[in-house]
Amino acid sequence: MGVEIRFTKWGGRPHWRYTLEPFATDRHGWWLGGRAGILLQRGSEPPVVQPSDVVLLVPPGEPWIASWNDPAANDIALYVDVTTTPVRDGDAVHAVDLDLDVVRWRDGRVDVLDEDEFADHQVRYGYPPEIVTQALETTGDLVARITAGTEPFGAAGAARLAEFSRPA
């Protein structure tokens, strides 16, 4: 049974959607995985193929969703979308993508992406002040936690990726 991940942008505009396999739950949240070759679709654009296995963490009560990529196949080892708090609804997870992303590159650097998009969308789409504050605070917290290797951003994500990717 697959779980559909449904990201929207503010105001309900479709963003990314794809289906993953649930495979674990722990103190960090709900872990889902996707095999190389799954299709990901952004809005009405043609689907793209995921080049390697990926695992995704939906944390309980946190306004972000994290995904770990095979660092041998991707320059970005960890990609965290700053979102509204994800909502599980049956076989789907819904979250509003708030533009900001925190990434850890294969070489260990940690960066924030799409700050210009976040600034533009605050005005264009009328983000409420509390959403802006939450997104900025979450981003700062994620940078600190990822840089320090605080779990699940230490060994946990890589271990879950290895577990999911192991041949059956």
Secondary structure in CASP SS format (residue, H / E / C, confidence):
PFRMAT SS
TARGET T0000
AUTHOR 0000-0000-0000
METHOD secondary structure of the structure
MODEL  1
M C 1.00
G C 1.00
V E 1.00
E E 1.00
I E 1.00
R E 1.00
F E 1.00
T E 1.00
K C 1.00
W C 1.00
G C 1.00
G C 1.00
R C 1.00
P E 1.00
H E 1.00
W E 1.00
R E 1.00
Y E 1.00
T E 1.00
L E 1.00
E E 1.00
P E 1.00
F E 1.00
A E 1.00
T E 1.00
D E 1.00
R C 1.00
H C 1.00
G E 1.00
W E 1.00
W E 1.00
L E 1.00
G E 1.00
G E 1.00
R C 1.00
A C 1.00
G C 1.00
I C 1.00
L E 1.00
L E 1.00
Q E 1.00
R E 1.00
G C 1.00
S C 1.00
E C 1.00
P C 1.00
P C 1.00
V E 1.00
V E 1.00
Q C 1.00
P C 1.00
S C 1.00
D C 1.00
V E 1.00
V E 1.00
L E 1.00
L E 1.00
V E 1.00
P C 1.00
P C 1.00
G C 1.00
E C 1.00
P C 1.00
W E 1.00
I E 1.00
A E 1.00
S E 1.00
W E 1.00
N E 1.00
D C 1.00
P C 1.00
A C 1.00
A C 1.00
N C 1.00
D C 1.00
I E 1.00
A E 1.00
L E 1.00
Y E 1.00
V E 1.00
D E 1.00
V E 1.00
T E 1.00
T C 1.00
T C 1.00
P C 1.00
V E 1.00
R E 1.00
D E 1.00
G C 1.00
D C 1.00
A E 1.00
V E 1.00
H E 1.00
A E 1.00
V E 1.00
D E 1.00
L E 1.00
D E 1.00
L E 1.00
D E 1.00
V E 1.00
V E 1.00
R E 1.00
W E 1.00
R C 1.00
D C 1.00
G C 1.00
R C 1.00
V E 1.00
D E 1.00
V E 1.00
L E 1.00
D C 1.00
E H 1.00
D H 1.00
E H 1.00
F H 1.00
A H 1.00
D H 1.00
H H 1.00
Q H 1.00
V H 1.00
R H 1.00
Y C 1.00
G C 1.00
Y C 1.00
P C 1.00
P H 1.00
E H 1.00
I H 1.00
V H 1.00
T H 1.00
Q H 1.00
A H 1.00
L H 1.00
E H 1.00
T H 1.00
T H 1.00
G H 1.00
D H 1.00
L H 1.00
V H 1.00
A H 1.00
R H 1.00
I H 1.00
T H 1.00
A H 1.00
G C 1.00
T C 1.00
E C 1.00
P C 1.00
F C 1.00
G C 1.00
A C 1.00
A H 1.00
G H 1.00
A H 1.00
A H 1.00
R H 1.00
L H 1.00
A H 1.00
E H 1.00
F H 1.00
S H 1.00
R C 1.00
P C 1.00
A C 1.00
END
